[in-house]
Amino acid sequence: MKEIIKEVIEASPKKMITYADYMQLALYYPKKGYYMTQRQKIGKGGDFYTTSNVSDVFGKLIGKWYARKYDELELPPAICEIGAGSGRFAKAFIEGWQEQSTKTLSYYMIEKSPYHRSLQNGELAGLENVNIIHSDTLAETKMEQGLIFSNELFDAFPVHVVEKRDGVVHEVFVTSENDQLKEMKIPVSDERIRAFLDDQQLMLAEGQRIEIPLAMEPFIESIAKCLQKGILITADYGYTKEEWMHPSRRRGSLRGYFNHQQYDEILLYPGEMDLTSHVHFDALKDFGEVYGLEFVQKMRQDEFLIAAGILEELLPHQDPNPFSEASKRNRAIRSLILPGGISQSFDVVIQKKGMGKQVLKLF
């Protein structure tokens, strides 16, 4: 993968590429990009964990919640999961749905990775009373109404990187020198970057670095064009404008994860490690409003899970065996909602379209 990136750099007019281009190659290049390779990425044998990988409770709970609410919200029994990963969330969601409803569920899955698609086929084999459809884009699903859900999707989007030096905002590029990938800083010339900084009112301090998610707006637009009526739930980690400006975040959030270790030097292992950056939550909200996705609320993930009824999932038991299913399930639930647990690092953003002006009673 490194050699491919070096070839792309060498073929570029200025012998350098943006960080967004680097991430696109390192993560999504056919057969060699990180997400496109045939290897485990999620869980103990991979490089990182997701909430749905920690416990099936997460997916089951949301499946039960939607089964209880879809009819009241006047939505069809349909969900599209974007970035469906291993299929574990889908399986859990479907199981939760079937515990609450006898209606046939249409489950649409959008996933670029051939490896993850193969895992999904294994996870979901033999499930009854469900219509599973794989697609590359939301437009291909032809789902115009229902629930759209994503978990840790936007944090994997390629981003541009900028840094303020000597009072001037520079874009950080990737180049090659002496067979090594390295950074090069050039004063920003991309007007889209300037517009994003202005619109989001992000005034960088000297030496401050931040990621610019230019790919977010066209993606939000594509969702809004396809969805005529429904709810959009985004679970991810990120910052508000005020949080981005905190001194502790002056070096940005772009990181690499390899064998469950965090790397600040993300040029080290192209194609071999996950690359991720925190989501600009205010931009997600603002882009949605531009394209007709009305902001409903943002809440911390543990608050969302409690509102959706996770405490009701705790199983009363007297089993002293810490390895019993009841014990393991209760520990998983506590890990999702107790202080210091994984959910305190995540937020849930809820948006709607075509649902009228009335306040939605989601819980």
N, C-alpha and C positions, 0 to 999 in steps of 0.2 A: 504494500500500500504506500509506503514511503517513496518508493521509486516512481509509482504512478503520479503521486503529488508533485514530485520534483519535475517530472516530464510536463505536467500541466503548467507549473511555474515557468519552466524554461520556454514553453510555447506562448506564454502570455506576453503582450506588448511591452510591459514594464518589468517583466521578470519577477512579478509578485502577484499574490492573490489575496482577496479579503479573507478575514477569518470565517465569514459565512460560507465562502467557497471551500475553504479548507474543511470545515465541519461537514458540508454536504458530501465531499469526497470521502472523508474519513469514516463517516457514519453510514452513508447510503450508496457508495459505489457498488455496482453489481458484483455479487459474489465475494468481494473483498472488503467492503465497508463493514464497520462493526456490526450494525444491525442486520446485514445481509449474509453474514457467515453462518455456517452450520455448527454453532457451538452454544452452550448454555450461557445465558447472560444474567438471568434473574434467579435469586435464591442462593443457597449455601455454596453451590458449585459454580456460581457465576461471579458477577462483579458488584451487584447491588441488590437491595430488596425493594419491593413496592408494598404498599398497604395490602393489596389483594393477595400478595404472596405470603404475608405474615399470617393471615388467617382467612378462611372461607367466610367467616362471619361478615366481613365487609361487603362482599358481593351479595350474600344471602339477604342481609338486612335491606340493601337498596332494592333488591328484587321484591321483597315483601312490601316495602314502602310503596313502590310504584304499582304493585298489584292492588293495594288498598286505595290508591289515589287516582289512578288513570281515568276511571269512569266519572268520578266527581269533577275532575279537571276537563272532562269532555274530550279526552284524547284516546286514540286507539291503543290496543295492546301491542305496541311496537317500540323497540329501542334500537338505536345505532350506537355501538361502542367504537370510538375512534382510537386506534392504537391498541388493538385488542391483546397484544402480547401472547402469552402462553395459552390463553383461553381459560385460565383458572377463574378469573372474575366472571366470565360468561357462564361457566358451568354453575358457579355458586348463585349467580343472579337467577338463572333458570330454575334451580332447585328452590330458592326462596319464593319465586313467582308461583311455582306449582304447589307450594304449601298453602298459598292464599287464594289461588284462582284456578278455575278449570278452563278458562279461555285459552285458545291457541295463541301463543306468543310469536310474533315475528322478530327475530333477533338478527340484526345486520352487523357485520364485523368488517371494519376497515383496518387492514394491516399490510404494510409493504414487505415485511420480511418473509421470504419463503420458508425459512426455518421455523418461525413462529406460526405460520399457517399450518405447517405439518404438525406442530404440537397441538394447535387448536383442533385439528381433525381428530387427533387421538383423544383429547379431553372430552369432546362433545359427541363422540360416536355413540349411537344407540339411544340418544335422548328422544323421547316421544313428546308429542303435543307441542312441538316447537318447529318453527320454520327458520332455519339458519341459512343466511346468505352472506357469502364473502364478496367484497368489492374492493376496488382500489381507491375510489373516491365516493364522497357522499352523493354526488350526482348520479353515479351508477346504481345506487340502491333504489332510487326513485321513491324514497321514503319522504313524504311531505309533511307528515304529522307524527308526533310521538315524543319520546325522550331521547336526547343526544347526550351521551356520557363519555367523559375522558378522564383518565387517571394518569398523571405524570406524562402528559402529551406535549404541552407547550415548552416544557423545560428542555426538550430534546431538539427544538427547532434551531437551525443554524442562525447565528447572530453575528452582526458586525461588532467590532470592538473599537472604542474611542478612548483617548486619554488626553488630558490637558497638560501641556508642557509650555513653559515660558509664556503663559497667558493665552495660548492658542490651542484649540481643540484639534487633535490629530486623529486620523484613523490609523489603527494598527493593522498592518498587513503581514503576510507570511511569505518569506523568501527563502532561498537556499544559498548556502555559502560553505565551501569546503566539505561538501557532502552532508551538511547538517541543515535542518530547518531552523530558521530564526525569525525574529520579528523585525519589522521596519515601520517607522512612523512617518506619515505624510500628512500635512494639513488637510483637513476634511474638504473634499470637493463635491461629495455626493449631497445634493440638496435635500434628498429624503431624510438623511441623517440630521441635517440642520433643522428641518421641519419637525422631526420627532422630538428633538431636544427642546425646541421652542414650544411646541404644543403641550408637552408634558411638564414644562416649566422646570427643566432639570438644569440647574446652574452648577457646573462642575468646579470643584476647588482645584487649586494647583496640584498636579500629580495624581488627581483622581481618575480612575478608569471605570468604565461602565459598558454594558452590552446594549446594543440597539437591535430590537427584534423586527426588522423590516418585513420578514416573512409572515408575521402575525396578521397584519391587516388584510392581505389578499385571502388568507385562509379563513378568517372570520367572515369576509364578504362571501366566500363560496358557500359557507354554512348557511348564512342568512338568505342567500338566493334559493337554496334547495328547501329549507324549512319554511313551511307556510304557517304552521301552528304547532307549538310545542314548548318544551322546557329544555334548556341547555345547562347541564351540570358539569363544571370543570373542577377537578380536584388536583391541586398542584402546590408546589412551594414557590413563594415569590415575595415581592415587596411592593408597598405603596410608594408614591413619590417621596413622601416624607422619610420613609424607611431607607430608600436608596441614598438619601443625602446624609445619613448618619456617618460619622467619621470611621466607624468600624468597617464600613463597606467601601472604602476609598479605592480598593484594588479590584472592585467588581466581584462577580460571582462565578465566572466561568471556571469549571473544574473538570478534572478527569477522574474516573473511577476504574481501577484495575485490581482484581482479586480482593475486593472490599477495602482497598486502600485509596485514600484521596491524594490526587496529584495536582499541584498548582501549575506544573510545567506540562501543559497539555499537548505539546508538540513531540513528546517523547515516544509514544507508542501509537502512531496513527493506524486505525483499523483494528487495534487490539484492546482499546479501552473506551468506555462510555464517556461522552462529553455532554456536559449539562450546564445550564445557567438558570438563575432564578427568573421567574415570570414577572413582567411589569403588569401588576394587577390593574392599575388605573388605565393603562393603555388597552388592556383587554376589555374593560368596561366601556371606554370611550369609543373604540372601534365598533363594538357591538351596537352602541347607540346610533352611530352613523349609518349602519346598515340594517337597522330595524330590530335589533335584539335588545329589548328593554332590560335594564339592570333590575334585579329583584333584591338580592342581598349577598353579602360576603360574610362568611362565618368560619371560625376555626373548625377544622375537621372533627375534633372531638365533640364540639358543640353540635355540629350537624348530626353526628351519629347518635348522640343522646336524644336530640329532637326527633330523629327517625325511629327511636325505640330500642336502642341497643341494650339498655338496662333490662328490658323484658326478655332478652336472650340469655341472661344469666341463669344457669341451671341449679336449682336447689339439690344438694346431695350431701350424703354423709360418708361418702367413699374416702377412706384415708389414703388411698392409692393416688399419688401425685401424677401418675402416668395414665390414669383412666381418661376416657374420652370427655367426661364431664369436667374433670379437673383441667385438662388441656384447653377445652373450650372457654372455660371461665378465665383462665390465665390470658388467653388470647384477647378476650373482650377487655380485660383490665389493661392490657398493654396498649390498647387502642384509645383508652379514655383517661387513664391516670396521668397525673403530672409527670412530665419527663418522657412520656410515651411518644410513639412515632407521630400520632395525629397532631401533636402540638407544633410540629414543624410544617404542617400543611394547612391550607385554607380551601374552602369550597366556595366557588362563585356560581351563583344561580342567575340565569337570564331567561327571558321568555320572548315569544313572538306569537302574535295573533291571538292572544289570550284575553284581550279586552283590557279595560282600565281598572277593573276591580282588583282589590288586594287578594293575592293568591293565598289560600289556606293550605299550605304545603304539609303541615304537620298537625 
